[in-house]
């Protein structure tokens, strides 16, 4: 056990808190035998990829989202040829980092500029699992947008968690945020994507990384969705990560992250930028404390004021309702100057560490409650400019 790194112990703790005891045991076993596993993963990460189209068995469904109606799909760019629907494997490298990914391309996606949604999975998940649980590809097929799923490497993290709690992965130009931005840029270059309508979302560790990516690359991402995640800078080491997951506070309390990334640091080389955000969290989450969702909203509003986008005390609109199976929720919408929506916070009552309204085909999902996928897409497209 002396050979197990602290971050690997954190991964085992995350799995234990989530009730995944077998997975936690496997994580510890992988850590003990890490060199052999890392060598095998390195070979997989660097193996050449043959991009093959894999059509998912998605049932037809039509959603009506602003800016993505059927009239848009009739427009054509003569410089591009329509391509078939596909779910494609790929690999991307930046500096010393190499990661696999999957990309969903909707039917006729080469014929016009379409939005892109970047989806960051949680611990123990992978792109296929996350796509199945969120049903994001189904929405993309019906409404016409690309979906990019970066995959964390087991060599980088035995439990496939994104490194949100490490300082070198919390800044622009370094670590995983830089890699995800680089991969996003590569996909934009390779496909007919509308660079004004690029969004990032994630679950748990992926949600924590999503807010980091969005606020370090606000010039690339138009909005961010976080489900069961944590604020940027909530922790800078393993001990802090354990504490903030448990109680929502770390290293001196709930305002610690604000001192490093909030209004006081706006004129530093690494300020916190404002990006519109929609936050989902279950109020019975035993893995990531629900207070983290409230702190995420506070950081978004603070950044909006610091960047002259919103107001220090945004006007709040509260709606209470019921989702699937009568699962109650409280939706708080924060409105700034000129009626601009800055953020939404969805507190799903009775829900745990699961994707609200998710599909049983994926892990960490709960079919009850409001559909987080639908609501995130609605929020994204309301925030973005209309297509040309």
C-alpha positions as CSV (number, residue, x, y, z in Angstrom):
1,X,0.0,0.0,0.0
2,X,3.0,2.3,0.5
3,X,3.3,2.6,-3.3
4,X,-0.2,4.1,-3.8
5,X,-0.1,7.8,-4.6
6,X,-2.5,10.1,-2.6
7,X,-4.5,10.9,-5.8
8,X,-5.0,7.2,-6.3
9,X,-6.4,6.9,-2.7
10,X,-8.7,9.8,-3.6
11,X,-10.0,7.9,-6.6
12,X,-10.7,4.9,-4.4
13,X,-12.5,7.1,-1.9
14,X,-14.7,8.6,-4.6
15,X,-15.7,5.2,-5.7
16,X,-16.4,4.0,-2.1
17,X,-18.6,7.0,-1.4
18,X,-20.5,6.3,-4.6
19,X,-21.1,2.8,-3.4
20,X,-18.9,1.3,-6.1
21,X,-17.0,-1.0,-3.7
22,X,-15.8,-3.5,-6.4
23,X,-14.6,-0.6,-8.5
24,X,-12.8,0.9,-5.5
25,X,-11.0,-2.4,-4.9
26,X,-10.0,-2.6,-8.5
27,X,-8.7,0.9,-8.4
28,X,-6.4,0.0,-5.5
29,X,-5.3,-3.1,-7.2
30,X,-4.5,-1.2,-10.4
31,X,-2.5,1.3,-8.4
32,X,-0.4,-1.5,-6.8
33,X,0.3,-2.9,-10.2
34,X,0.5,0.5,-11.9
35,X,3.6,0.1,-14.0
36,X,2.2,-2.9,-15.9
37,X,-1.2,-1.2,-16.4
38,X,0.5,2.0,-17.5
39,X,2.6,0.3,-20.0
40,X,-0.4,-1.4,-21.5
41,X,-2.4,1.8,-21.6
42,X,0.5,3.7,-23.2
43,X,0.4,1.2,-26.1
44,X,-3.4,1.7,-26.5
45,X,-3.1,5.5,-26.3
46,X,-0.5,5.7,-29.0
47,X,-1.8,3.0,-31.3
48,X,-2.9,4.2,-34.7
49,X,-6.7,4.8,-35.0
50,X,-8.7,3.9,-38.0
51,X,-11.8,6.1,-37.9
52,X,-14.8,3.9,-38.5
53,X,-18.4,5.0,-38.6
54,X,-20.4,3.3,-35.9
55,X,-24.1,4.1,-36.1
56,X,-25.8,4.1,-32.7
57,X,-29.3,2.6,-32.5
58,X,-31.0,5.8,-31.5
59,X,-34.7,6.0,-31.6
60,X,-36.1,9.0,-33.6
61,X,-37.1,12.0,-31.5
62,X,-37.7,15.7,-32.3
63,X,-36.8,18.5,-30.0
64,X,-37.5,22.1,-30.6
65,X,-34.5,24.2,-29.6
66,X,-34.1,27.9,-30.4
67,X,-31.8,28.5,-33.4
68,X,-31.8,24.9,-34.5
69,X,-35.0,24.4,-36.4
70,X,-35.6,22.4,-39.6
71,X,-35.3,25.5,-41.7
72,X,-31.6,25.7,-40.8
73,X,-31.0,22.1,-42.0
74,X,-32.2,23.1,-45.5
75,X,-29.3,25.6,-45.9
76,X,-26.2,24.3,-47.7
77,X,-22.6,25.3,-47.9
78,X,-21.5,24.4,-51.5
79,X,-17.9,23.9,-50.3
80,X,-18.8,21.0,-48.2
81,X,-20.4,17.7,-49.0
82,X,-23.0,16.1,-46.6
83,X,-21.6,13.1,-44.7
84,X,-23.4,10.2,-43.0
85,X,-24.3,9.9,-39.3
86,X,-21.4,8.4,-37.4
87,X,-19.9,7.8,-33.9
88,X,-16.2,7.9,-34.7
89,X,-13.1,6.9,-32.7
90,X,-10.1,9.1,-32.7
91,X,-6.9,10.1,-30.9
92,X,-5.3,13.5,-30.3
93,X,-1.9,14.5,-28.9
94,X,-0.7,17.8,-27.4
95,X,2.8,18.0,-25.9
96,X,3.2,14.9,-23.8
97,X,-0.5,14.2,-23.5
98,X,-2.3,11.7,-25.7
99,X,-6.0,10.9,-25.3
100,X,-8.6,9.0,-27.3
101,X,-11.9,10.5,-28.0
102,X,-15.2,9.8,-29.8
103,X,-17.1,12.2,-32.1
104,X,-20.7,12.1,-33.0
105,X,-21.5,13.6,-36.4
106,X,-25.2,14.0,-37.2
107,X,-26.7,13.3,-40.7
108,X,-25.7,15.8,-43.4
109,X,-23.3,17.4,-40.9
110,X,-20.8,18.5,-43.7
111,X,-23.4,20.6,-45.4
112,X,-23.6,23.6,-43.0
113,X,-21.9,25.1,-40.0
114,X,-23.3,23.3,-36.9
115,X,-22.7,23.8,-33.1
116,X,-20.4,21.5,-31.1
117,X,-21.0,20.2,-27.5
118,X,-18.0,18.9,-25.7
119,X,-19.0,16.3,-23.0
120,X,-16.6,15.4,-20.2
121,X,-17.4,12.1,-18.4
122,X,-17.1,11.4,-14.7
123,X,-14.9,8.9,-12.9
124,X,-15.0,5.3,-14.0
125,X,-17.0,6.4,-17.1
126,X,-15.9,6.5,-20.8
127,X,-17.4,8.2,-23.9
128,X,-19.7,5.3,-24.8
129,X,-21.1,5.1,-21.3
130,X,-21.6,8.8,-21.0
131,X,-23.2,9.1,-24.4
132,X,-25.6,6.3,-23.5
133,X,-26.5,7.7,-20.1
134,X,-27.1,11.3,-21.2
135,X,-28.7,10.5,-24.6
136,X,-26.8,13.4,-26.0
137,X,-26.3,11.8,-29.4
138,X,-30.0,11.3,-29.8
139,X,-30.5,15.0,-29.2
140,X,-27.7,15.8,-31.6
141,X,-29.2,13.6,-34.4
142,X,-32.6,15.4,-34.1
143,X,-31.4,18.9,-33.8
144,X,-28.2,18.9,-35.8
145,X,-25.0,19.4,-33.8
146,X,-21.7,17.6,-33.2
147,X,-20.8,16.0,-29.9
148,X,-17.2,15.5,-28.8
149,X,-16.3,13.1,-26.0
150,X,-12.7,13.3,-24.8
151,X,-11.6,10.2,-22.9
152,X,-9.5,10.4,-19.8
153,X,-6.5,8.0,-20.0
154,X,-6.1,5.2,-17.4
155,X,-2.4,5.9,-17.5
156,X,-3.2,9.5,-16.3
157,X,-5.8,8.4,-13.8
158,X,-6.6,4.8,-12.9
159,X,-10.2,5.6,-12.2
160,X,-10.5,7.8,-15.3
161,X,-11.2,11.0,-13.3
162,X,-10.2,14.4,-14.7
163,X,-7.7,16.1,-12.5
164,X,-9.8,19.1,-11.4
165,X,-8.1,19.2,-8.0
166,X,-4.5,19.7,-9.2
167,X,-3.2,23.2,-9.6
168,X,-1.4,22.4,-12.9
169,X,-4.8,21.4,-14.3
170,X,-6.6,24.6,-13.3
171,X,-5.0,27.2,-15.6
172,X,-5.0,28.2,-19.2
173,X,-2.2,26.8,-21.3
174,X,-1.4,23.8,-19.1
175,X,-2.5,20.3,-18.3
176,X,-5.9,18.9,-19.2
177,X,-7.7,22.2,-19.9
178,X,-5.1,23.0,-22.5
179,X,-5.5,19.5,-24.0
180,X,-9.3,19.7,-24.1
181,X,-9.1,23.1,-25.8
182,X,-6.5,21.8,-28.3
183,X,-8.7,18.9,-29.1
184,X,-11.7,21.1,-29.5
185,X,-9.8,23.4,-31.9
186,X,-8.7,20.4,-33.9
187,X,-12.3,19.2,-34.3
188,X,-13.3,22.7,-35.4
189,X,-10.6,22.7,-38.1
190,X,-11.6,19.2,-39.4
191,X,-15.3,19.7,-39.5
192,X,-17.8,22.4,-40.6
193,X,-18.5,23.8,-37.1
194,X,-19.8,27.1,-36.1
195,X,-17.1,28.5,-33.8
196,X,-19.6,30.9,-32.1
197,X,-21.7,28.0,-30.8
198,X,-19.3,25.7,-28.9
199,X,-20.3,24.5,-25.5
200,X,-18.8,22.3,-22.8
201,X,-20.6,20.2,-20.2
202,X,-19.6,17.5,-17.7
203,X,-20.6,15.2,-14.8
204,X,-18.9,15.1,-11.4
205,X,-15.1,15.2,-12.0
206,X,-16.0,16.0,-15.7
207,X,-18.3,18.8,-14.5
208,X,-15.5,20.2,-12.3
209,X,-13.2,20.1,-15.3
210,X,-15.9,21.7,-17.6
211,X,-16.0,24.8,-15.5
212,X,-12.2,25.0,-15.5
213,X,-12.1,24.7,-19.3
214,X,-14.9,27.2,-19.8
215,X,-13.4,29.9,-17.6
216,X,-9.9,29.4,-18.8
217,X,-10.9,29.4,-22.5
218,X,-13.9,31.8,-22.6
219,X,-12.9,32.8,-26.1
220,X,-13.8,29.3,-27.2
221,X,-16.8,28.2,-25.2
222,X,-20.1,30.1,-25.3
223,X,-21.7,28.4,-22.2
224,X,-21.0,25.6,-19.7
225,X,-23.1,22.9,-18.1
226,X,-22.1,21.3,-14.8
227,X,-23.8,18.3,-13.3
228,X,-22.8,17.3,-9.7
229,X,-19.5,19.2,-10.0
230,X,-17.4,21.6,-8.1
231,X,-16.1,25.2,-8.5
232,X,-12.8,26.0,-10.2
233,X,-10.1,26.2,-7.5
234,X,-12.2,24.5,-4.8
235,X,-9.2,22.4,-4.0
236,X,-5.5,22.3,-5.0
237,X,-4.5,19.0,-3.5
238,X,-5.9,15.6,-2.5
239,X,-6.7,16.6,1.1
240,X,-8.6,19.7,-0.1
241,X,-10.5,17.6,-2.7
242,X,-11.6,15.1,0.0
243,X,-12.8,17.9,2.2
244,X,-14.7,19.9,-0.5
245,X,-16.4,16.8,-1.8
246,X,-17.5,16.0,1.8
247,X,-18.7,19.4,2.9
248,X,-18.4,21.9,0.1
249,X,-15.6,23.8,1.9
250,X,-11.8,23.5,1.7
251,X,-8.7,25.2,2.9
252,X,-10.2,27.8,5.1
253,X,-13.8,27.8,4.0
254,X,-16.2,28.4,1.2
255,X,-14.6,31.6,0.0
256,X,-11.1,30.2,-0.5
257,X,-11.5,29.7,-4.2
258,X,-12.9,33.2,-4.6
259,X,-9.7,34.7,-3.3
260,X,-7.7,32.9,-6.0
261,X,-10.0,33.0,-9.0
262,X,-12.7,35.6,-8.2
263,X,-13.1,39.3,-8.4
264,X,-9.9,40.1,-6.5
265,X,-7.8,38.4,-9.2
266,X,-9.4,39.8,-12.3
267,X,-6.4,41.8,-13.3
268,X,-3.9,39.0,-12.8
269,X,-2.5,37.0,-15.8
270,X,-5.0,34.2,-14.9
271,X,-8.4,35.9,-14.1
272,X,-11.7,34.1,-13.8
273,X,-13.7,34.9,-16.9
274,X,-17.5,35.0,-17.1
275,X,-19.2,32.2,-19.0
276,X,-23.0,31.6,-18.7
277,X,-23.5,28.5,-16.7
278,X,-26.3,26.0,-16.0
279,X,-25.8,23.9,-12.8
280,X,-27.6,20.7,-11.8
281,X,-27.1,19.0,-8.5
282,X,-29.1,16.5,-6.4
283,X,-29.8,17.6,-2.9
284,X,-29.1,14.0,-1.6
285,X,-25.7,13.7,-3.3
286,X,-23.4,11.8,-1.0
287,X,-20.4,11.9,-3.3
288,X,-20.2,15.7,-4.1
289,X,-21.9,17.8,-1.5
290,X,-24.7,20.0,-2.9
291,X,-23.2,23.1,-1.4
292,X,-20.7,22.9,-4.3
293,X,-23.5,23.7,-6.7
294,X,-24.4,26.9,-4.8
295,X,-20.7,27.9,-4.7
296,X,-20.5,27.4,-8.5
297,X,-23.4,29.8,-9.0
298,X,-21.8,32.3,-6.6
299,X,-18.6,32.1,-8.6
300,X,-20.4,32.7,-11.9
301,X,-22.2,35.7,-10.6
302,X,-19.1,37.1,-9.0
303,X,-17.2,36.7,-12.3
304,X,-20.1,38.3,-14.2
305,X,-19.8,41.4,-12.0
306,X,-16.0,41.5,-12.1
307,X,-16.1,41.4,-15.9
308,X,-18.7,44.1,-16.3
309,X,-21.3,41.6,-17.7
310,X,-23.8,41.4,-14.9
311,X,-24.6,42.9,-11.5
312,X,-23.1,42.0,-8.1
313,X,-26.6,41.0,-6.9
314,X,-28.4,39.5,-9.9
315,X,-32.2,39.4,-9.9
316,X,-33.3,35.9,-9.0
317,X,-36.3,34.1,-10.4
318,X,-37.4,30.9,-8.6
319,X,-39.5,28.2,-10.1
320,X,-40.6,25.0,-8.3
321,X,-42.0,22.1,-10.2
322,X,-41.9,18.3,-10.8
323,X,-40.0,16.2,-13.4
324,X,-40.5,12.6,-14.3
325,X,-42.0,10.4,-11.7
326,X,-43.0,13.5,-9.7
327,X,-39.4,14.2,-8.7
328,X,-39.5,17.8,-7.4
329,X,-37.0,20.4,-8.3
330,X,-36.2,24.1,-7.6
331,X,-34.9,26.1,-10.6
332,X,-33.3,29.4,-9.8
333,X,-32.6,31.7,-12.7
334,X,-30.2,34.7,-12.2
335,X,-30.8,37.7,-14.5
336,X,-28.4,40.6,-14.9
337,X,-28.4,43.8,-16.8
338,X,-30.8,44.2,-19.7
339,X,-32.5,41.0,-18.8
340,X,-29.5,38.8,-19.7
341,X,-29.6,35.4,-18.1
342,X,-26.3,34.8,-16.3
343,X,-26.9,31.4,-14.8
344,X,-29.4,28.7,-13.8
345,X,-29.2,26.4,-10.8
346,X,-31.4,23.3,-10.7
347,X,-31.6,21.6,-7.3
348,X,-33.2,18.2,-7.8
349,X,-34.8,17.1,-4.6
350,X,-34.2,13.5,-3.5
351,X,-31.6,12.9,-6.2
352,X,-28.1,11.5,-5.5
353,X,-24.9,11.6,-7.5
354,X,-26.7,10.9,-10.8
355,X,-27.5,12.6,-14.2
356,X,-31.0,13.9,-13.8
357,X,-33.4,12.4,-16.4
358,X,-30.7,10.1,-17.7
359,X,-31.0,6.7,-19.4
360,X,-30.5,3.4,-17.7
361,X,-28.1,2.4,-20.4
362,X,-25.4,4.5,-18.8
363,X,-23.9,4.7,-15.3
364,X,-24.7,7.3,-12.7
365,X,-28.1,8.1,-14.1
366,X,-31.6,8.6,-12.7
367,X,-34.6,8.7,-15.0
368,X,-36.6,10.7,-12.5
369,X,-36.5,14.4,-12.4
370,X,-36.0,17.1,-15.1
371,X,-34.0,16.0,-18.1
372,X,-30.6,17.7,-17.6
373,X,-29.6,17.0,-21.2
374,X,-32.6,18.8,-22.7
375,X,-32.4,21.7,-20.2
376,X,-28.6,22.2,-20.8
377,X,-29.2,22.3,-24.6
378,X,-32.0,24.8,-24.2
379,X,-29.8,27.0,-22.1
380,X,-26.8,26.7,-24.5
381,X,-28.8,27.7,-27.6
382,X,-30.5,30.5,-25.8
383,X,-27.2,32.0,-24.9
384,X,-25.5,31.6,-28.3
385,X,-26.0,33.8,-31.4
386,X,-28.4,32.7,-34.1
387,X,-26.9,30.8,-37.1
388,X,-25.9,32.8,-40.1
